Amino acid sequence: MRTLSETLRRALGEVPGVAVCDLGRERCGIVTFTTEGVSAAELCQYLAAADINAKTSSIFSTRYDMTARGLDLLLRASVHYYNTEDEIARFCEVVRERVQSK
């Protein structure tokens, strides 16, 4: 799972307008990020329309950290052992498509 989540972080980091927000040496299968020009809520709906599951994470769940970092809403994607690299590529392509259309 760590390999897949790091693959997702790297791939999202290559998408113009996307900023991966995960910190720390030990990271889990949850990948958080922001996008320029597209709100996390809007992108979450766009992904859902493409049959891709993602959720938003608001400042209410991690007020101290998000306030300190100037964040209020993030998009979060979770990878699991059954996900594939093709699914990660598709996820990133749909994100790229939406961010670049703005």
N, C-alpha and C positions, 0 to 999 in steps of 0.2 A: 504494500500500500504506500509506503514512503517513496518508493521509486516512482510510482504513478503520480503522487502528489507533487514531487519535485519536477517531474516531466511537465505537469500542468503549469506549475509556477514559471518554469523556463519559457514555455510556449506562450503563455499570457504576457510575459515580460517582453516578448518580441512583437507584440501587437501595438502599433502606434496608438497612443491615447489611453493605454491601460497601465495602471500602476498596481503592482502586487503589494499588499500591505502586511504580509506575514513577517514576524520578527523572531529572533531566537535561533539557537543552534539546534534544538530538538523541536521539530515541527511535525504536525499530525497530518491526517488526510483531509483536513478542512483547509481550503485555499480561499483567502479573502482578497478582494481587489476593488478598485474604483476605476471609473472611466470618465474621460473628458467629454462633455457635451451630452451625455446620456445618463440619466439618474439610475441608481441601482434598482429602484422599483420598476422603472420603465424597461430596463434591460432584463429584469427577472420575468416580466410579462412576455417580452419578445422571445426569450429562451423557452418559456412554457409553450408558446404557440408553435415552436419547433420541436416539441416533445422532449425538451431537455429540462431536467430538474435542477433548480438552484433556489436559494433563499436569500433574503436580505437579513442583515444584522444591524440593529440600530444602536444608538448611543446608550439606550436604556439597559442593554446587556453588559456593556463594558464602559461605563461612564468615565472613569478615571483615565483609562488608556486612550479612549477616543477623543476626549476633551484635550488631553495633553498633545495629541497628534493632529488636532484640528479636523477630525472626522466626525460625521454624524450618521452616515448610512453606508454600509458596505454591501457588496454582493459576495455571497459565499457559495462555493462549490465543494462538494464532498466526493472524494473518490473512494472506491471500495475495491476489495481484492478481485471482484468480478468485472471491473471496468477494463477497457482495452485502450491501447494507444490510439486506435482509430477513433474511439469515442472522444478522447481528449482532443484529437485533431479537429473533429467535427465541432466540438464545443468552442474551441478557439476560432474556428472559421465563422461560426455564427456570431460570436462576439465581435470579431473583426468587421464583418458585414454591417452590423448595426452601428458600431462606433464610426466607421468610415462613411456611413450614409448621412451622418449629421453634419 
